[in-house]
């Protein structure tokens, strides 16, 4: 199974992006980027409610969800408030039928980042497991933040335990120059891949083979890991027809 993030249709609201992808029969990751473009945190409740009214045939294609990545700074917002927002999202994700929820690590510069993230993800993972959802923590793009190295995520996952894994963003790892290290160190706990390309310095979310990502390495690694969910996180704003044509081209390349 391969899925596409709603980021593929970045000019559409979440509901419309999901509908278009579903019409094409594509598996879907509900991406927060579409929410961010159309109001973010201040408008998300209405957009989440719209999604819950989708038919079961469409919901069955929503396999994963990328949770909000704004306002996850424990130095500015109480951890309890961040958790409350994420639990609200988990409620919707569960009603949509998705089985994986992707999270960024919590940012902090004033406290030990491992301690803060263990505290946060212990709560979130317990709530997710209660709803039948696996938590996947995504590697950070920012080298100075907790979560950008394999060691960070390994320590977090091993401490929190059951119900938590890693979403390996290959574009981020291409920029932080540790893709090989992620694959060899965290292979057994990776539950999802975010697949996109870039030039090694900017997070461009381009289609595969249009940048410097080592796709041969990734495809070889994937051959022995059938349980990992590959999600193409490609940004497109060139109109629905062009973006869907891009998705079909990528799907064909991937399956071949």
N, C-alpha and C positions, 0 to 999 in steps of 0.2 A: 504494500500500500504506500502510495505517495500522496501528500496533501499540499495544498497551496494556501498560504496566508492571504487573508482578505487585503493585505497590503498590495497585492497584485492589482487591486482596483481602488487605489488610494483616493481617487476623486469621488468615491461613493460612500454614503453613510453605511454603517455596519450592516443594517438589514438588507439594503439593496445589494451590497457586495456579496453577501451570503446567497441571496436569491440568484444572482447571475452565475456564481460558481456552481450552485446546485443544478441550475438548468443545463450546465455543461457536463454534469455527472461527476464533478471533481470532489474529492475529499477536501475538507476545509479546516484551516486553523483560524479561529476568530481572533484577529489581531487588534491590539489596542490602538495601533496607529490610526485606524479609521475613526476611532472615538476621539483621539487627540486632535485630528484635523477639524472635527465638527463640534468642538466645545469642550472636550476632555472631561475632567472631573465634574464640572458644573452641569454638564448635559448628559452624563452617562446613565443616570437612573431611567430617563425616558427611553433612551436607546436600548438599554437592557430589557426593559419591559416589552418593547416592540419585538425583540428577538424571541422572547418566550411565547409569543403568539404564533410562531411559525408552525407549519404542519409537521407531523412526525416524519414524513418522507424527507423533508429538508433537514430536520434535526439529525436524522440518522447519518448524514454526511459530515456533520461537525465533529471532528475527532479530537481536537485539542483547542486550547485557548491560551492566548498570551495575556497575562494579567497586567494591570496598570503599572507603569514604571515611573510616573511622576509622583511627587510627594511621598517618596519612600526614604526620606532623610530623617533618621532618628535624632539628629541634633536639632531639628526644627519642629518636628511633629512627634507627639507622644507615641510610643510603640503600640499602645493599645488602640489608638485611633487608626493607625495604619492597618492593624490586624482586623479591626471592625469593617473597614472598607473592603479588604480582601475576602473576608467571610461572606459579605454581601455578594461579591462577584462569584465566589464558589457556589453559592446557592443557585445563581443563574446558570453557571456552567454545568452544574449537576442536572438542572431541569432541561438543558439543551442536549444532554447525553454525552458530552465530551468526557474522555477518560484521563486526559492529561492537562494539567495547568502549569504554564511556564511562568516563573518568577525571576525577577532580577534580585540580586542581593540587596539588603538594606544598607544604605550609606551611613557612615558615622566617622567623624574625625576626632571626637571627644572621648569616646569609649573604645574598649577593645572590640574590633569589628567581628571577630570570631564569636565572642561571648554574646554580642547583640544579635547576630544572625542565628546562633543556636537557640536563643530565647524565642526569637520570632518564628523560626521554622518549626520548632517543636509544637508551638500552638497551631500554626497553619497546617502542618502535616497531619496532626490529629483531626482537625476539622475536615481536611480533604479526604482522608481515609474514611471518615464517617459517611461521606457522600459518594464513596466509590471512585475517588479521583486520586491519581498519582501526582505528586509534586515534582516538577523538573526545574532545577535551579540553573539559570543560564550564566555562562561565563561572561564576565564583564569586558567591555571594550577599553575602559579607562585603566591604564596600567597601575595607577596609584591607588585604585580602590580594591577592597576585598572582593574576591570572586574572579579576578583576572588570571589567576594561576591555577593549575591543576591541584596543587597542594591545598589551596583554600577550600575548594569544593569537595575534595576528598575528606578533609578533616570535618567539614560540616556534615556531609552525608553519613560518615561513619559514626558521628556523635548522635545525630538525630535518629538514625536507624531506619526501621521499616517504613515504607511509604514515600521515601524521598529518593530522587535520582538526579541526573544532570541532563540539561539540554545543551548540547555542544553546538554553539554558533560558530560555524567554520569561518565566516567572514571576520568575526571578532578575533578568533585565534590566528587568522592570517595577519592581522594588524599587530597583535601582541607577540607574534613570532613563536608560538608554542603549540601549533596544531599537532605535530607529531607527538609531543609530550602529552597532550590531552588524550589522544587516541590510545597511546600505550599505557598511560597511568590510570585512566578512568573508564577504560573500555567496558568493564563489567557493570558499571552503574549508569551508563548513558542510556537514556530511554527515548530521547528525541534528538534529531539533528535539525538545525536551521541552516539551510543551504542557500548560499548566494555568493557573489564574487565581488572583488574590489581590487584596488591597485596596491594594497599593502599598507596604505596610510590613511585612507578615508573610508568611512562606512557607507558604501555606495549602493548596496543591495541590488547589484547587477545580476543578470543571468549567468549561469555557469559558462566557463570558458571565454569570458570577456575580460578577465583580470588575471591575477597572479596566484589564485588558490590552486593547490596541488590536487586536482580532481582524481587523478589516478590513485593516489594514496587513499582518498576517501572511499572511492568505489571498491577498492580492494578490501578495505576494512569492513565495509558494509556486507560483503558477500557472506560472512559467517555470523551475521547478527540480524536475524530475521525479525526479532521483536522490537528493534529500534524503529521509531516512526520518522521517516524523512519528510521534512516540511520545507518547501521552497518559499523562502521569505524574500521575494523579489518585488521591488517597488516599481509601479508603472502608473504613469499619468497621461498616457498617449491616446486615451479613448478606449472604450470597452472592447471593440473589435480587435484593435491592435494588441491589447493586453491579453485577451483570450488566445489570440494566435500565438503570442509568445509562450503562454502556458502550454499549449498543445505541442509546440516545438520542443520545449524543455522536457515534457513528458515522454515524447518520442525518443529524445536523446538518452534520457535516464533508463528507460526500459531496454534500449538496445545495448 
